[in-house]
Amino acid sequence: MELHRHHVWPLGEGGPDVAANLRWLCPSTHANAHKLWREYEKRSTTPPWDVLRKYNKYTRDIVALGWSQAHPTPVLF
């Protein structure tokens, strides 16, 4: 089986090139992770459920983790 190296927090978004930021994905999951990331980018936030439901939970979880790392919620005091 072929696996693709995927940066959870993309390098282009400032993500680190370290082992903790990498996942090995099958080609279809890798392609879907990039498609879903673009959906986040279009909205600058989490897409609505009608978009998210097109992706499996593993893909949703990986992209949500990367998005939260790239766009942390500011802490208000």
Kinemage of the C-alpha trace (Angstrom):
@kinemage 1
@onewidth
@group {chain A} dominant
@subgroup {mainchain}
@vectorlist {calphas} color= white
{ca met a 1} P 0.000 0.000 0.000
{ca glu a 2} L 1.242 3.442 -0.913
{ca leu a 3} L 1.214 6.051 1.856
{ca his a 4} L 1.619 9.811 1.586
{ca arg a 5} L 3.332 12.032 4.136
{ca his a 6} L 0.925 14.754 5.304
{ca his a 7} L 1.663 17.757 7.504
{ca val a 8} L -1.298 18.214 9.870
{ca trp a 9} L -0.468 21.910 10.251
{ca pro a 10} L 0.649 22.698 6.678
{ca leu a 11} L 4.155 24.019 6.160
{ca gly a 12} L 2.703 26.849 4.051
{ca glu a 13} L 0.671 27.959 7.064
{ca gly a 14} L 3.734 28.051 9.303
{ca gly a 15} L 3.576 24.458 10.469
{ca pro a 16} L 6.763 22.781 11.664
{ca asp a 17} L 8.494 20.052 9.685
{ca val a 18} L 8.734 17.694 12.662
{ca ala a 19} L 7.566 14.129 13.269
{ca ala a 20} L 4.786 15.226 15.649
{ca asn a 21} L 3.214 17.227 12.801
{ca leu a 22} L 3.218 14.330 10.315
{ca arg a 23} L 0.697 11.620 9.522
{ca trp a 24} L 1.003 8.891 6.910
{ca leu a 25} L -2.212 8.770 4.883
{ca cys a 26} L -3.519 6.664 2.055
{ca pro a 27} L -3.736 8.648 -1.204
{ca ser a 28} L -7.507 9.202 -1.055
{ca thr a 29} L -7.463 10.377 2.569
{ca his a 30} L -4.535 12.660 1.754
{ca ala a 31} L -6.413 14.213 -1.180
{ca asn a 32} L -9.548 14.591 0.958
{ca ala a 33} L -7.578 16.274 3.756
{ca his a 34} L -6.391 18.913 1.284
{ca lys a 35} L -9.893 19.373 -0.150
{ca leu a 36} L -11.346 19.826 3.331
{ca trp a 37} L -8.557 22.246 4.286
{ca arg a 38} L -9.581 24.387 1.290
{ca glu a 39} L -13.163 24.372 2.598
{ca tyr a 40} L -11.865 25.749 5.920
{ca glu a 41} L -9.861 28.380 4.038
{ca lys a 42} L -12.870 29.498 1.955
{ca arg a 43} L -14.808 30.227 5.157
{ca ser a 44} L -11.937 31.133 7.498
{ca thr a 45} L -13.562 28.778 9.995
{ca thr a 46} L -15.016 25.303 10.385
{ca pro a 47} L -17.302 24.466 7.465
{ca pro a 48} L -20.970 23.636 8.113
{ca trp a 49} L -22.043 20.058 8.691
{ca asp a 50} L -23.381 19.613 5.140
{ca val a 51} L -19.760 20.038 3.954
{ca leu a 52} L -18.058 18.167 6.818
{ca arg a 53} L -20.279 15.102 6.501
{ca lys a 54} L -18.784 14.370 3.067
{ca tyr a 55} L -15.500 13.435 4.802
{ca asn a 56} L -14.828 10.581 7.193
{ca lys a 57} L -14.187 11.269 10.876
{ca tyr a 58} L -10.447 10.604 10.617
{ca thr a 59} L -10.061 13.204 7.868
{ca arg a 60} L -12.242 15.698 9.748
{ca asp a 61} L -10.192 15.195 12.919
{ca ile a 62} L -6.820 15.643 11.179
{ca val a 63} L -7.905 18.824 9.408
{ca ala a 64} L -9.586 20.256 12.528
{ca leu a 65} L -6.390 19.659 14.514
{ca gly a 66} L -4.235 21.350 11.896
{ca trp a 67} L -6.648 24.268 11.586
{ca ser a 68} L -6.715 24.792 15.364
{ca gln a 69} L -2.905 24.841 15.426
{ca ala a 70} L -2.651 27.250 12.499
{ca his a 71} L -5.472 29.497 13.771
{ca pro a 72} L -5.491 29.365 17.570
{ca thr a 73} L -8.396 30.972 19.368
{ca pro a 74} L -7.154 34.074 21.178
{ca val a 75} L -7.426 33.999 24.960
{ca leu a 76} L -9.306 37.002 26.260
{ca phe a 77} L -8.619 38.249 29.748
